[in-house]
């Protein structure tokens, strides 16, 4: 990826997905301050997300999934207050999700099964977003999880077989079902329907 990309002025959207790109994300990306949509998924980009991304304050959609990015997710990601779509799946990020990600209140899309890689995560709060689809069953393996807030999204399907969901905040999701107060009962027995204690 060439640093000259930073010389392009006034660009609103940039789609570099599926281009067999290699190397690191140039820090010059930070000069694209008008950028609203950045799609770089399905390449072979490596290295860290540069801190210069902080300059991309207008970003609404960021997709860096299916690359080889590593290191920590930068704390500046929480400053993208307009971001409603963030996709980071299938990379090699460190295990810590920065606290600052909690500033984002407009996330849309599916909950990634890769969330289950955060084995030591205790508190998960993704409430009041636009998340849809099923809660991935991989969440059942998150044995350290104690507190779950997924309320006021558009989630559907069965709740995971994880003890944290016994007291989870799930209201405002019209499509979830399971054997919990406030949810539709299961119409048929679910696989592994006994909650682990």
Buried (B, 14 or more C-beta within 10 A) or exposed (E): BEEEBBEEEEBEEBEBBEEEBEEBBBBBBBBBEEBBBBBBBBBEBBEBBBEBBBBBBBBBBBBBBBBBBEEEBBBBBBBBEEBBBBBBBBBEBEEEBBEBBEBBEBBBBBBBBBBBEBEEBEEBEBBBBBBBBBBBBBBBEBEEBEEBBBBBBBBBBBBBBBBBBEEBBBEBBEBBBBBBEEBEEBEEEBEEEEBEE
